[in-house]
Amino acid sequence: MVGMEEISLWQQVCRQFDRAAAHTKHAPGILAQIRACNHVYRIAFPLRRDDGSVQVIHGWRAEHSHHKLPTKGGIRYSMVVSEDEVMGLAALMTYKCAIVDVPFGGAKGGIKISVKDYSTGELERITRRYTTELMHKQFIGPGIDVPAPDYGTGAREMAWIADTYQAISTDKLEALACVTGKPVGQGGIRGRKEATGRGVYLGIREAVNVVEDMTPLGLSAGLGGKRVVVQGLGNVGYHAAKFLQEGGAVIVGLAEYEGAIASDAGLDLEAVMAHRAATGSLLGFPGARDLPDRRAALELDCDVLVPAALENVITAENAPRIRAKIIAEAANGPVTSDADNMLLDRGVLVLPDIYLNAGGVTVSYFEWLKNLSHVRFGRMDKRRDQHIFGELVGALQRLTGMRLRHDEVVDITRGPDEEDLVNSGLEDTMVMAYQEIRTIAKRDKVDLRTASLISAIDKIARTYSELGIFP
Ligand code: NAD
């Protein structure tokens, strides 16, 4: 069993792909092309550290599939980054984009560093140099390959990438579309930072609303009162926890790097975050109990477990001790394929990463569209919508004799702004995709991960056959 667990993320993704491919009728050649990783660029460059010493920095960028362009995928800064890992994550991006109908191929980048070991100046030099290297080999560009934030990176790093690209590129007009997840003032889009976590919440909400799927788990339908544990309170985990709590779920456990806490009565997320900011740790939060270590949170009795840190946290070793009825994969690859099989055998509902965390790339797509069109969403139509809604409300009041309060009229007639439109597009995407993969799961009697991959494989195969490359 241990030997089986030691396979890389790339091999795990290939295993999942093969399992799904067996349910399709595509020719072996087309399946082999969809599965293959098209390009991998391995980079090493020197960094002059603040103390004057020189260190070699290692990085990668993998472009898994060019069936649609540009390719798209985050850049992570982590000590466990490797060539196999970025290939596996790039493949997940290909399938993820297909599942939510975002017209991109998949990519992923990584730099093997631990962010906390570097000053801001050093991180900026590393990011700018990495961008320059990508440019030299044509591994970045609005129509080529468009990075985004991932583990260890955020809006700040994306701003450095955009600035470096804009300074060097001759294509000044489209340059900002070379990367997404930028700060709003640098061509970013409102709602991107929260998008992955919001998508995780929307996906969980869709799943728990289906009575037929909740009954076998011994759960009632609806998010209200569901007991949730979240591992990792970074961008994805924090926002997922926030929206879940606002949606009526009760957070009974939280884990971060330094440890984990639990409370059956529920944890107030903002109060926990304030406690962590003040003390540097989750531990010692008033009213909660400290767990023996951070991994113990995964084994808490709960309805929904949300791993939102890194891959391979639920393995064949700890899977038998997982008590959650639903595992919501906010992180990429948190459940190994052996653990996945064990959980499925036990009837645990696994909401797969390739669907559940696709909110980030969905809103990245909106940001890319905004950059290429050079206009904020809602700018052209907000006032017009406001006017039409106002006319409608006026007509209804005249016809029915009903009188609305001024604040109600303002609320109803308010035209949508950029954030409203982004959130509405994200919600529609997550809801439609869930219905699609659930339908396939029922039709083919498979789990949701396999169903998601069947959906992705069918869509990508269609692109190739429309190109006339394969029959
Ligand atoms: P992040 O760097 O903002 O946050 C990760 C958090 O996890 C950090 O706070 C870190 O301290 C914590 N952590 C690390 N190891 C832990 C452990 N063993 N136990 C508990 N906490 C731990 O990263 P992120 O952007 O939130 O990404 C998290 C995951 O979500 C990754 O798998 C990433 O690939 C995936 N993802 C991110 C996005 C995005 O838009 N950022 C989109 C899709 C998927």
Residues whose N, C-alpha, C, O or C-beta is under 5 A from the ligand:
A	BS01	NAD	P149 D150 Y151 G152 T153 T196 Q231 G232 L233 G234 N235 V236 G237 A255 E256 Y257 R294 A308 A309 L310 A330 A331 N332 N357 G360
